[in-house]
Amino acid sequence: MRTPEQNLAGVMAYLKHIEPQREAFEKVTRYDLDSIQARLDYLEGHIAELEARLDELL
């Protein structure tokens, strides 16, 4: 059976090992979220333009 110190050492080694992967995942996720937000902003602008054109027609 492992001691709490051995368990903690194992967890710390695991966290150190996955840190670069976590950073890469965070970077890609942040880029994806920024990209989605930019697309939403773009679409909202077009929706507002279409609403204005509809108001002119009615």
BELGI-V345632 format. One record per residue. RES is the residue in one letter. PHI is phi in radians with two decimals (NA if undefined). PSI is psi in whole degrees, -180 to 180 (NA if undefined). Layout:
# BELGI-V345632
res->RES phi->PHI psi->PSI
res->RES phi->PHI psi->PSI
This chain:
# BELGI-V345632
res->M phi->NA psi->141
res->R phi->-1.48 psi->147
res->T phi->-1.45 psi->161
res->P phi->-0.98 psi->-36
res->E phi->-1.14 psi->-40
res->Q phi->-1.17 psi->-41
res->N phi->-1.07 psi->-45
res->L phi->-1.11 psi->-42
res->A phi->-1.09 psi->-40
res->G phi->-1.13 psi->-43
res->V phi->-1.12 psi->-44
res->M phi->-1.12 psi->-39
res->A phi->-1.13 psi->-41
res->Y phi->-1.09 psi->-46
res->L phi->-1.08 psi->-40
res->K phi->-1.13 psi->-38
res->H phi->-1.18 psi->-39
res->I phi->-1.57 psi->-5
res->E phi->-0.95 psi->-48
res->P phi->-1.06 psi->-37
res->Q phi->-1.17 psi->-40
res->R phi->-1.11 psi->-43
res->E phi->-1.12 psi->-42
res->A phi->-1.13 psi->-42
res->F phi->-1.08 psi->-44
res->E phi->-1.10 psi->-41
res->K phi->-1.13 psi->-47
res->V phi->-1.13 psi->-43
res->T phi->-1.10 psi->-44
res->R phi->-1.07 psi->-43
res->Y phi->-1.07 psi->-45
res->D phi->-1.06 psi->-44
res->L phi->-1.13 psi->-41
res->D phi->-1.11 psi->-40
res->S phi->-1.13 psi->-44
res->I phi->-1.10 psi->-43
res->Q phi->-1.11 psi->-41
res->A phi->-1.10 psi->-41
res->R phi->-1.14 psi->-41
res->L phi->-1.09 psi->-43
res->D phi->-1.06 psi->-44
res->Y phi->-1.05 psi->-47
res->L phi->-1.16 psi->-38
res->E phi->-1.07 psi->-38
res->G phi->-1.10 psi->-42
res->H phi->-1.21 psi->-37
res->I phi->-1.09 psi->-44
res->A phi->-1.08 psi->-40
res->E phi->-1.12 psi->-43
res->L phi->-1.14 psi->-39
res->E phi->-1.08 psi->-42
res->A phi->-1.11 psi->-42
res->R phi->-1.15 psi->-38
res->L phi->-1.12 psi->-42
res->D phi->-1.04 psi->-38
res->E phi->-1.16 psi->-37
res->L phi->-1.28 psi->-28
res->L phi->-1.64 psi->NA
